[in-house]
Amino acid sequence: MHLSPDEIIFWQLGWFKLNATILFTWILMFALTVGSLLITRRLSTNHERSRWQNLLEIIVSNIVTQIEEVGLPKPRYYLGFLGTLFLFVASAALCTIIPGFEPPTGSLSTTTALAICVFVVVPFFGIQEQGLGSYLASYTKPTFIMLPFNLISELSRTLALAVRLFGNMMSGAMILAILLTITPFIFPIVMTLLGLLTGMVQAYIFSVLAAVYIAAAARTATRPSPISN
């Protein structure tokens, strides 16, 4: 039993290692890219639509609705980033039903990378919405004394995003592996389904928290947004 897909080494040359985390991350990205190209190459605007297009529209519509409910009035502007986060984490969880697949989100390096992406994008949208001076000034509110505490808050919530997702995905994989060893029949099937549900919930929580952080940085509730759809 492996605690992390980082421990599964497929190939190594000196300091470079091709482990399960890297391999399955690239496989997942390739599958998502190819899948999106195949689904969107023949989009229809009439009532005759393929099942895949209907599924894609349902997913996109729900993501847009969730972004808007968080407090971002121009949700389609943030759809690319937040939608990608959700689809990657959700797909990693869903693919665990494939024999031999190791979810890259079970590695702390992957969840840390995702959290760093959020950490970088939050000030990007904040500066774009408020301007550099106004955004930096927000770290000194309500008083200048709060500057170090606000900076620590930015770093701590990034760490919390990474550890929360990693802990939930790793614990689910460990429990399933233990149950497969003890009772390799009916009960692990139930736990697999529960793990899939947990993975989808974690994908939802991760993307919603990212949207909340972006909304807080953009301060869209205080004044009209110049960003258009």
C-alpha positions in Angstrom: 0.0 0.0 0.0 1.4 3.4 -1.0 0.6 6.6 1.0 1.2 8.7 -2.1 1.5 8.2 -5.8 4.9 9.9 -5.5 6.2 6.6 -4.1 5.4 4.7 -7.3 8.4 5.1 -9.6 8.0 4.0 -13.2 11.3 5.3 -14.6 14.3 7.1 -13.1 17.4 8.7 -14.7 19.7 10.3 -12.1 17.7 12.9 -10.1 14.7 12.8 -12.6 11.9 10.5 -11.6 8.8 9.6 -13.6 6.4 8.7 -10.8 2.7 8.0 -10.8 1.8 11.6 -9.9 3.5 13.0 -13.0 2.3 10.2 -15.3 -1.3 10.3 -14.3 -1.4 14.1 -14.2 -0.4 14.3 -17.8 -2.7 11.4 -18.8 -5.6 13.2 -17.1 -4.7 16.6 -18.7 -4.4 14.9 -22.1 -7.8 13.1 -21.7 -9.5 16.4 -20.7 -7.9 18.3 -23.6 -8.8 15.7 -26.2 -12.3 15.2 -24.7 -13.0 18.9 -24.8 -11.8 19.2 -28.4 -14.0 16.2 -29.5 -17.1 17.5 -27.7 -16.8 21.1 -28.9 -15.7 20.6 -32.5 -19.3 20.2 -33.7 -21.4 22.3 -31.4 -25.0 22.8 -32.4 -27.3 25.8 -31.6 -30.5 24.1 -32.6 -32.6 21.5 -30.7 -30.7 18.6 -32.2 -27.7 18.3 -29.9 -25.5 15.3 -29.0 -25.6 13.8 -25.6 -22.1 14.9 -25.0 -23.0 18.5 -25.8 -26.0 18.3 -23.5 -23.7 17.0 -20.7 -21.2 19.7 -21.3 -23.8 22.4 -21.2 -25.2 21.1 -17.9 -21.7 21.1 -16.4 -20.8 24.6 -17.6 -24.2 26.0 -16.6 -23.9 24.7 -13.1 -20.4 26.0 -12.7 -21.4 29.4 -14.0 -24.4 29.4 -11.5 -22.1 28.5 -8.6 -19.6 31.2 -9.5 -22.4 33.8 -9.7 -23.8 32.7 -6.3 -20.4 33.2 -4.7 -20.6 36.9 -5.5 -18.9 37.3 -8.9 -21.4 39.0 -11.2 -19.4 38.3 -14.4 -19.0 34.5 -13.9 -18.0 33.6 -17.5 -14.8 35.7 -17.1 -13.7 33.4 -14.3 -15.1 30.2 -15.8 -11.9 29.1 -17.5 -9.8 29.0 -14.3 -12.5 27.8 -11.8 -14.0 25.4 -14.3 -10.6 23.8 -15.0 -9.9 23.4 -11.3 -13.2 21.7 -10.7 -13.0 19.4 -13.8 -9.4 18.3 -13.0 -10.1 17.4 -9.3 -13.4 15.8 -10.2 -12.0 13.8 -13.0 -9.1 12.6 -10.8 -11.7 11.3 -8.3 -13.9 9.7 -11.0 -10.9 7.9 -12.6 -10.2 6.0 -9.4 -12.7 3.4 -10.6 -10.2 2.5 -13.4 -7.9 -0.4 -12.2 -4.3 0.8 -11.7 -5.2 4.5 -11.8 -3.6 6.6 -9.0 -5.3 10.0 -8.5 -2.7 12.7 -8.7 -4.7 14.7 -6.1 -3.5 12.0 -3.6 -0.1 13.7 -3.8 0.7 16.7 -1.7 2.8 18.1 -4.6 -0.3 18.2 -6.9 -2.6 19.8 -4.3 0.1 22.3 -3.4 0.5 23.2 -7.1 -3.3 23.7 -7.4 -3.3 25.8 -4.3 -0.4 27.9 -5.6 -2.4 28.5 -8.8 -5.2 29.9 -6.6 -2.6 32.0 -4.6 -1.3 33.6 -7.8 -4.7 34.1 -9.5 -6.4 35.8 -6.6 -4.2 38.9 -6.6 -4.2 38.9 -10.4 -8.0 39.3 -10.5 -7.9 41.6 -7.5 -5.4 44.0 -9.2 -7.3 43.8 -12.4 -10.5 44.8 -10.6 -9.2 47.4 -8.2 -5.9 48.5 -9.6 -2.5 47.8 -8.0 -2.6 50.6 -5.4 -6.1 49.9 -4.2 -5.4 46.2 -4.0 -2.2 46.5 -2.0 -3.9 49.1 0.3 -6.5 46.5 1.2 -3.9 44.6 3.1 -3.6 47.5 5.5 -7.3 47.7 6.3 -8.8 48.5 8.8 -5.4 49.7 10.1 -1.8 49.3 9.1 -1.2 47.0 12.0 -3.2 44.3 10.2 -0.6 44.1 7.3 1.3 41.1 8.7 -1.8 39.3 9.8 -3.4 39.8 6.3 -0.2 38.4 4.7 -0.2 35.4 7.0 -3.9 34.8 6.2 -3.1 34.7 2.5 -0.3 32.1 3.1 -2.3 30.0 5.6 -5.4 29.7 3.4 -3.2 28.5 0.5 -1.7 25.9 2.8 -5.2 24.9 4.0 -6.4 24.4 0.5 -3.5 22.1 -0.3 -3.6 20.0 2.9 -7.5 19.7 2.9 -7.7 18.3 -0.6 -4.6 16.1 -0.1 -5.8 14.7 3.3 -9.3 13.8 2.0 -8.1 12.2 -1.2 -5.2 10.2 0.5 -7.4 9.0 3.4 -10.1 7.7 1.0 -7.5 5.8 -1.0 -5.9 4.3 2.1 -9.3 3.2 3.5 -10.2 1.5 0.2 -6.9 -0.2 0.0 -7.2 -1.6 3.6 -10.8 -2.8 2.9 -9.7 -4.5 -0.3 -7.2 -6.5 1.7 -9.6 -7.5 4.5 -12.8 -7.9 2.6 -12.2 -8.0 -1.2 -15.8 -8.3 -2.3 -19.0 -6.3 -1.6 -18.0 -3.8 1.0 -15.1 -2.2 -1.0 -17.6 -1.6 -3.8 -19.7 0.5 -1.5 -16.6 2.3 -0.2 -15.5 3.0 -3.8 -18.9 4.7 -4.5 -18.6 6.6 -1.3 -15.1 7.7 -2.3 -16.4 8.9 -5.7 -18.9 11.0 -3.9 -16.3 12.4 -1.5 -14.1 13.2 -4.4 -16.8 15.2 -6.2 -17.6 17.0 -3.0 -13.9 17.9 -2.6 -13.8 19.2 -6.2 -16.8 21.4 -5.4 -15.4 22.7 -2.2 -11.9 23.5 -3.7 -13.4 25.4 -6.6 -15.9 27.3 -4.5 -13.3 28.3 -2.0 -11.1 29.6 -4.9 -14.1 31.6 -6.2 -14.7 33.0 -2.7 -11.1 34.1 -2.4 -11.3 35.8 -5.9 -14.5 37.5 -5.0 -13.0 38.8 -1.8 -9.9 40.1 -3.6 -12.0 41.7 -6.5 -14.4 43.4 -4.0 -17.1 43.2 -6.7 -19.8 43.9 -4.2 -18.5 47.4 -3.5 -18.7 48.9 -7.0 -19.7 47.9 -10.5 -17.2 45.7 -12.3 -15.5 46.9 -15.5 -15.0 43.3 -16.7 -17.5 42.2 -19.3 -18.5 38.7 -20.3 
